[in-house]
Amino acid sequence: MRIAVVGGGPGGLFFAALAKRFDPGREVVVWERNAADDTFGFGVVFSDETMEGVARADRTLFAEVERHFARWSDIDVVHRGQTVTSGGHGFAAINRKVLLQLMRWRCEEVGVDLRFSSTAPPVEWLSREYDLVVAADGVNSGIRQQFAATFGTSLDTRSARYMWLGTDKVFDAFTFIVEQTPFGPMQVHAYPFSAERSTFIVELSEATWRAAGFDADADAAAGLPPGVSDERSVARLRELFAPHLGDADLIANNSRWIRFNTVRNQSWRHRNTVLLGDAAHTAHFSIGSGTKLAMEDAAALAGCLRGAGDTGGGIDIDATLADYEAQRRPVVHSTQRAAQASLEWFEDIAHVVHQDTPQFAFNLLTRSRRVTYDNLALRDPEYVADLTRWFDGQAGAGPGAGADGEPGAGSDGGATSPLFQPFRLGPATLKNRIVTAPMATYTARDGMPGEEEELWLAGSALGGSALVLTGMTAVSADGRATPRCSGLYDDTQAAAWRQIVDRIHRVSTALVGVQLTHAGRRAGQPAPGEPAAGAGWPTVAPSPIPFTAAEPAPRELDGSQLAAILADFVAATGRAERAGFDVLELQAGHGHLLSSFLSPLTNRRTDGYGGPLAARLRYPLEVLDAVRAAWPAGKPLLVRISAVDWADGGTTVDDAVEIARALAAHGATAIDVSSGEVVAHELPGYGRGYQTPFAERIRHGAAVPTIAVGGISTADDATSIILAGRADLVAVGRAALHDPAWALHAAAEAGYQGPGAQWPAHYLPGRTPPPGRGRDRVRPGSAAPFDPEPEIHSRWRPAGRSAGELVTR
């Protein structure tokens, strides 16, 4: 078998060495346009998991690489002159130049043909002459660009700027430095990689970059030859970070301002050519390195080749490459999702840099959603215990405090889990931070709530939620989303709701809220699983734009009709009060009527209700003002919005901040932050907690309490959201459908027993999880364990120039 590798970076060299070692009869050739001793960059950092994979693939190479590692387990977050340390993470780093030298040595030892300072032949020739062509030619891959349409390449170039530098200050842990400068916040990602050097990456938003004048420096450096650094910017960074560098210097190596480019490809293979490493995908440096992913790719591809075998007619390349991609794509997709969350958090760091240092540090550590409260508690229990006590002390201060201005207390009098701290929602107090999200049951008849609706709400209330919200409850018959949606447009419905609310109040301490809506152009749809009979009535909207091309256009509302619908909202509000609801929520999201006024994609009016955002806000604010006047001042009023439309030209998160600010100014107690469902051609980025960043931006940007909703299924994720200050409350929807006692089970999992999680008397025997498989297992102990637990806190203390010793404290 003949294999051509284009690109002599770590990924290409590691694959070449493995492919040749696994089958010495193969011909493996590597082309690299740079000289063997040309190295750009500084240190490369790996997790313990990655290095375990390298050790399994090639123990000889790993043994050599390991001798040159800098190792540590701590992460330091430096913010406002304070340092917060979290341990138990496990890192290893190495000088990139040393890594490449060792890989070249390994390739030569196993017989790989290395051709440095050589441009690879055209890929068409390579694919004819070789059985397999591996494109490991980096983020700017020429092979990928040549077949971009086949690979389905997409490039996402971000706005933030960063510069890769080194320093002769030897940091002893992974260190995040967040410096508030006169130009805006700047952050540093620093870590040691040898006895003499550390990597020092400076990153800042475009606004800060321009305010500091680095754009002029970059323009001046644009005409410099390749490999020459932007020394003017480097000199200024030395001054800005002098307090953190001390007498140490910054070291440049082809160091210029760049923007991160996220590379994605729909396919990684074209005939017998396959992409590897940065040529196939990139992930932001804040969660690891491209080298890590490239080496994992290399091991996987070599393993697939080894597993394919040769049946006499040669290896089935198509099947082998399909197997490789099937193995790696889910891993890479997960990594890119985490990297995207981390990237966006750092891009928007200005919105959270004001947080108290303990909360800011936790927010930073959990930014990618891969690291969570429970995960950190396993790594460093003392850190999490201290942080929980800090939050416990903060819970009695500010608008979120309990009714008595004190934090909640656990059954043992110790610190309470953040999820079970009380929260003051305007004039009301919630016993914990858990909300049952509005979920339609589609069981109403003629707007009358059905028994299923009552059972669902009561079950969630008994299950421990502090606030349960009805599904979309219409203010008029033609404002219903489906014929099976409930309403509050006549007094018989109000009486039925009164019975439901009273029963829930008698058996639980949960507050009960109603979501009022007019579905606008999304009205009149068949209920899920039901025939269209009875649906399909005429709809109304700000503009005559149907939701889908298959639907009739809605009627554009005129002034008298707008006034009539506003009156319907006011009348329904009065009925909600008579029904005994504790909280009212206006639905101004998901493409319903008020939402359609807010989005430029659905509001094309040319009168005073359309055009710029302030005009698009006009009618929703008129409704809010009228409802606020009709709703008792002693009861909270929420507004749900779609923070983004997930479509070009639609509402953005910056718009959402302005919308939330206006809603709060007109009496909204809190904003329930959802997204999308405004236009049919949306492309939402579904995932775990995918809408939470919008709640965080609105909470800090508009200075209004927020409810995070969407993809929140575990108590661990919910706790992380609250503790990081991303939202004040979390709304659980589908997870509560799966487990109506979600809140009580979360309390039991956290070991919490207190006022924030009151078990009904008839549920008390189930407060302790029942016996089950594995729950009664006792692990055998040992007076002298052979594998002692690793130290939680270890720092890098180099003992020599090329190796060091691990010290603990």
Disulfide bonds with the S-S distance in Angstrom:
none
